[in-house]
Amino acid sequence: MIIRINELSDVPIYQQIRNQIVMGISDGSLAPGEQLPTVRALALEMGINTMTVSKAYQQLKMEGYIMTDRKNGARVRMEIEKAGGISELNKTELKRIVSEARLSGVSRQELLDLVGEYYGG
């Protein structure tokens, strides 16, 4: 999986890393149990501070997407707990996206079609 950072984005780099790893797990490009690059290796490859990658990995671990240990490093969890709902933070983000789509003239059906495409349906 290749992680691409947009340095012009308002989204912090650690959050961009986190988001791309979550999307990779969701779309299957990162398999359950798959080894992630070490913090140092990913930071070196991307030319960023190791603390930035560490913060992304810590967030992913806290959210239950990855597991880490000193011996094996970071791996995608074999089973990710299904919360059965959308977090308040994600609801707020979704509301922002829907609002921007509406203001841009995107129809409800176009937006639903796009969601269906991203969801895999």
C-alpha atoms as an extended CHARMM CRD file, in Angstrom:
* protein
*
       121  EXT
         1         1  MET       CA              0.0000000000        0.0000000000        0.0000000000  PROA      1               0.0000000000
         2         2  ILE       CA              1.3120000000        3.4110000000       -0.9440000000  PROA      2               0.0000000000
         3         3  ILE       CA              0.5140000000        6.3040000000        1.3500000000  PROA      3               0.0000000000
         4         4  ARG       CA              0.3690000000        9.7000000000       -0.2950000000  PROA      4               0.0000000000
         5         5  ILE       CA              0.4970000000       12.8640000000        1.7630000000  PROA      5               0.0000000000
         6         6  ASN       CA             -0.9660000000       16.1520000000        0.6280000000  PROA      6               0.0000000000
         7         7  GLU       CA              1.2310000000       18.7670000000        2.2570000000  PROA      7               0.0000000000
         8         8  LEU       CA             -1.1800000000       21.5330000000        1.1980000000  PROA      8               0.0000000000
         9         9  SER       CA             -4.1100000000       19.9040000000        3.0090000000  PROA      9               0.0000000000
        10        10  ASP       CA             -5.5500000000       21.2900000000        6.2260000000  PROA      10              0.0000000000
        11        11  VAL       CA             -5.7180000000       17.6990000000        7.4880000000  PROA      11              0.0000000000
        12        12  PRO       CA             -2.7060000000       16.9390000000        9.7110000000  PROA      12              0.0000000000
        13        13  ILE       CA             -0.2210000000       14.4620000000        8.2430000000  PROA      13              0.0000000000
        14        14  TYR       CA             -0.7590000000       11.9020000000       11.0260000000  PROA      14              0.0000000000
        15        15  GLN       CA             -4.5090000000       11.9840000000       10.2600000000  PROA      15              0.0000000000
        16        16  GLN       CA             -3.8650000000       11.5380000000        6.5330000000  PROA      16              0.0000000000
        17        17  ILE       CA             -1.7550000000        8.4510000000        7.3330000000  PROA      17              0.0000000000
        18        18  ARG       CA             -4.4510000000        7.1190000000        9.6510000000  PROA      18              0.0000000000
        19        19  ASN       CA             -7.2060000000        7.7320000000        7.1130000000  PROA      19              0.0000000000
        20        20  GLN       CA             -5.3480000000        6.0020000000        4.2840000000  PROA      20              0.0000000000
        21        21  ILE       CA             -4.5820000000        2.9560000000        6.4210000000  PROA      21              0.0000000000
        22        22  VAL       CA             -8.2660000000        2.7060000000        7.4450000000  PROA      22              0.0000000000
        23        23  MET       CA             -9.2940000000        2.9480000000        3.7830000000  PROA      23              0.0000000000
        24        24  GLY       CA             -6.7060000000        0.2850000000        2.8980000000  PROA      24              0.0000000000
        25        25  ILE       CA             -8.1100000000       -2.0690000000        5.5290000000  PROA      25              0.0000000000
        26        26  SER       CA            -11.6580000000       -1.3770000000        4.3480000000  PROA      26              0.0000000000
        27        27  ASP       CA            -10.9780000000       -1.9620000000        0.6490000000  PROA      27              0.0000000000
        28        28  GLY       CA             -8.8280000000       -5.0460000000        1.2540000000  PROA      28              0.0000000000
        29        29  SER       CA             -5.5090000000       -3.6420000000        0.0780000000  PROA      29              0.0000000000
        30        30  LEU       CA             -4.3330000000       -4.2310000000        3.6660000000  PROA      30              0.0000000000
        31        31  ALA       CA             -5.1840000000       -7.7610000000        4.7590000000  PROA      31              0.0000000000
        32        32  PRO       CA             -5.9200000000       -8.9430000000        8.3050000000  PROA      32              0.0000000000
        33        33  GLY       CA             -2.6270000000       -9.7430000000       10.0140000000  PROA      33              0.0000000000
        34        34  GLU       CA             -0.5870000000       -7.8440000000        7.4400000000  PROA      34              0.0000000000
        35        35  GLN       CA              2.6230000000       -6.2810000000        8.7230000000  PROA      35              0.0000000000
        36        36  LEU       CA              2.7690000000       -2.4890000000        8.4830000000  PROA      36              0.0000000000
        37        37  PRO       CA              6.0640000000       -0.6690000000        7.9550000000  PROA      37              0.0000000000
        38        38  THR       CA              7.9210000000        0.2410000000       11.1200000000  PROA      38              0.0000000000
        39        39  VAL       CA              7.4620000000        3.7760000000       12.3610000000  PROA      39              0.0000000000
        40        40  ARG       CA             11.0520000000        4.5810000000       11.4320000000  PROA      40              0.0000000000
        41        41  ALA       CA             10.8320000000        3.0010000000        7.9510000000  PROA      41              0.0000000000
        42        42  LEU       CA              7.5820000000        4.7700000000        7.0470000000  PROA      42              0.0000000000
        43        43  ALA       CA              8.8440000000        8.1120000000        8.3580000000  PROA      43              0.0000000000
        44        44  LEU       CA             12.0790000000        7.7580000000        6.3870000000  PROA      44              0.0000000000
        45        45  GLU       CA             10.2460000000        6.7200000000        3.2150000000  PROA      45              0.0000000000
        46        46  MET       CA              7.8700000000        9.6900000000        3.4780000000  PROA      46              0.0000000000
        47        47  GLY       CA             10.4550000000       12.1790000000        4.7000000000  PROA      47              0.0000000000
        48        48  ILE       CA              8.5370000000       13.0370000000        7.8600000000  PROA      48              0.0000000000
        49        49  ASN       CA              9.1630000000       12.9430000000       11.5920000000  PROA      49              0.0000000000
        50        50  THR       CA              8.8930000000        9.5620000000       13.3190000000  PROA      50              0.0000000000
        51        51  MET       CA              6.6060000000       11.1200000000       15.9460000000  PROA      51              0.0000000000
        52        52  THR       CA              4.0620000000       11.8770000000       13.2030000000  PROA      52              0.0000000000
        53        53  VAL       CA              3.9060000000        8.2260000000       12.1280000000  PROA      53              0.0000000000
        54        54  SER       CA              3.9100000000        7.1190000000       15.7590000000  PROA      54              0.0000000000
        55        55  LYS       CA              0.8940000000        9.3410000000       16.4690000000  PROA      55              0.0000000000
        56        56  ALA       CA             -0.9890000000        7.8230000000       13.5080000000  PROA      56              0.0000000000
        57        57  TYR       CA             -0.1870000000        4.2810000000       14.6700000000  PROA      57              0.0000000000
        58        58  GLN       CA             -1.2000000000        5.1140000000       18.2540000000  PROA      58              0.0000000000
        59        59  GLN       CA             -4.5460000000        6.4260000000       17.0350000000  PROA      59              0.0000000000
        60        60  LEU       CA             -5.1020000000        3.3340000000       14.8550000000  PROA      60              0.0000000000
        61        61  LYS       CA             -4.2720000000        1.0870000000       17.8160000000  PROA      61              0.0000000000
        62        62  MET       CA             -6.6080000000        2.9990000000       20.1300000000  PROA      62              0.0000000000
        63        63  GLU       CA             -9.4010000000        2.7110000000       17.5480000000  PROA      63              0.0000000000
        64        64  GLY       CA             -8.8340000000       -1.0520000000       17.2550000000  PROA      64              0.0000000000
        65        65  TYR       CA             -7.6150000000       -1.1810000000       13.6400000000  PROA      65              0.0000000000
        66        66  ILE       CA             -4.0710000000       -2.3560000000       14.3520000000  PROA      66              0.0000000000
        67        67  MET       CA             -2.1460000000       -4.1050000000       17.0900000000  PROA      67              0.0000000000
        68        68  THR       CA              1.4230000000       -3.4020000000       18.0470000000  PROA      68              0.0000000000
        69        69  ASP       CA              4.1240000000       -5.0780000000       20.0610000000  PROA      69              0.0000000000
        70        70  ARG       CA              7.8590000000       -4.6360000000       20.3550000000  PROA      70              0.0000000000
        71        71  LYS       CA              8.6780000000       -7.9930000000       18.8020000000  PROA      71              0.0000000000
        72        72  ASN       CA              6.3780000000       -7.9500000000       15.7420000000  PROA      72              0.0000000000
        73        73  GLY       CA              5.7750000000       -4.2340000000       15.1960000000  PROA      73              0.0000000000
        74        74  ALA       CA              2.4260000000       -3.0560000000       13.8600000000  PROA      74              0.0000000000
        75        75  ARG       CA             -0.0390000000       -5.3800000000       12.1550000000  PROA      75              0.0000000000
        76        76  VAL       CA             -3.6040000000       -5.0590000000       10.9200000000  PROA      76              0.0000000000
        77        77  ARG       CA             -5.8800000000       -6.7060000000       13.4730000000  PROA      77              0.0000000000
        78        78  MET       CA             -7.2050000000      -10.0980000000       12.4440000000  PROA      78              0.0000000000
        79        79  GLU       CA            -10.7010000000       -9.0960000000       13.5450000000  PROA      79              0.0000000000
        80        80  ILE       CA            -11.8890000000       -5.5440000000       13.8640000000  PROA      80              0.0000000000
        81        81  GLU       CA            -14.6620000000       -5.0250000000       16.3710000000  PROA      81              0.0000000000
        82        82  LYS       CA            -17.8540000000       -3.8740000000       14.7200000000  PROA      82              0.0000000000
        83        83  ALA       CA            -19.2600000000       -0.8890000000       16.6010000000  PROA      83              0.0000000000
        84        84  GLY       CA            -22.5120000000       -1.0850000000       14.6590000000  PROA      84              0.0000000000
        85        85  GLY       CA            -22.7280000000        2.6810000000       14.2960000000  PROA      85              0.0000000000
        86        86  ILE       CA            -21.0110000000        5.8270000000       13.1510000000  PROA      86              0.0000000000
        87        87  SER       CA            -19.1020000000        7.9250000000       15.6680000000  PROA      87              0.0000000000
        88        88  GLU       CA            -20.2620000000       11.4790000000       16.3610000000  PROA      88              0.0000000000
        89        89  LEU       CA            -17.0350000000       12.7680000000       14.8150000000  PROA      89              0.0000000000
        90        90  ASN       CA            -17.7180000000       10.8450000000       11.6100000000  PROA      90              0.0000000000
        91        91  LYS       CA            -21.3580000000       11.9960000000       11.5820000000  PROA      91              0.0000000000
        92        92  THR       CA            -20.1250000000       15.5840000000       11.7200000000  PROA      92              0.0000000000
        93        93  GLU       CA            -17.6690000000       14.9220000000        8.8850000000  PROA      93              0.0000000000
        94        94  LEU       CA            -20.3720000000       13.2380000000        6.8120000000  PROA      94              0.0000000000
        95        95  LYS       CA            -22.7090000000       16.1790000000        7.3850000000  PROA      95              0.0000000000
        96        96  ARG       CA            -19.9720000000       18.5230000000        6.1450000000  PROA      96              0.0000000000
        97        97  ILE       CA            -19.4120000000       16.4080000000        3.0240000000  PROA      97              0.0000000000
        98        98  VAL       CA            -23.1540000000       16.2410000000        2.2800000000  PROA      98              0.0000000000
        99        99  SER       CA            -23.4690000000       20.0000000000        2.7850000000  PROA      99              0.0000000000
       100       100  GLU       CA            -20.5750000000       20.7150000000        0.4140000000  PROA      100             0.0000000000
       101       101  ALA       CA            -22.0260000000       18.3190000000       -2.1630000000  PROA      101             0.0000000000
       102       102  ARG       CA            -25.4320000000       20.0030000000       -1.9420000000  PROA      102             0.0000000000
       103       103  LEU       CA            -23.8840000000       23.4670000000       -2.3110000000  PROA      103             0.0000000000
       104       104  SER       CA            -21.8900000000       22.1980000000       -5.3160000000  PROA      104             0.0000000000
       105       105  GLY       CA            -25.0800000000       21.1010000000       -7.0600000000  PROA      105             0.0000000000
       106       106  VAL       CA            -24.5990000000       17.3560000000       -6.5870000000  PROA      106             0.0000000000
       107       107  SER       CA            -27.9740000000       15.6140000000       -6.5560000000  PROA      107             0.0000000000
       108       108  ARG       CA            -29.0370000000       13.3110000000       -3.7490000000  PROA      108             0.0000000000
       109       109  GLN       CA            -28.9720000000       10.3530000000       -6.1540000000  PROA      109             0.0000000000
       110       110  GLU       CA            -25.4560000000       11.1910000000       -7.3910000000  PROA      110             0.0000000000
       111       111  LEU       CA            -24.2640000000       11.3270000000       -3.7810000000  PROA      111             0.0000000000
       112       112  LEU       CA            -26.0050000000        8.0560000000       -2.8920000000  PROA      112             0.0000000000
       113       113  ASP       CA            -24.5210000000        6.4050000000       -5.9850000000  PROA      113             0.0000000000
       114       114  LEU       CA            -21.0700000000        7.5640000000       -4.9280000000  PROA      114             0.0000000000
       115       115  VAL       CA            -21.5830000000        6.2720000000       -1.3920000000  PROA      115             0.0000000000
       116       116  GLY       CA            -22.7400000000        2.9430000000       -2.8460000000  PROA      116             0.0000000000
       117       117  GLU       CA            -19.6320000000        2.7780000000       -5.0220000000  PROA      117             0.0000000000
       118       118  TYR       CA            -17.3200000000        3.4840000000       -2.0770000000  PROA      118             0.0000000000
       119       119  TYR       CA            -19.2030000000        1.1140000000        0.2000000000  PROA      119             0.0000000000
       120       120  GLY       CA            -18.7970000000       -1.6320000000       -2.3480000000  PROA      120             0.0000000000
       121       121  GLY       CA            -22.3560000000       -1.9980000000       -3.5220000000  PROA      121             0.0000000000
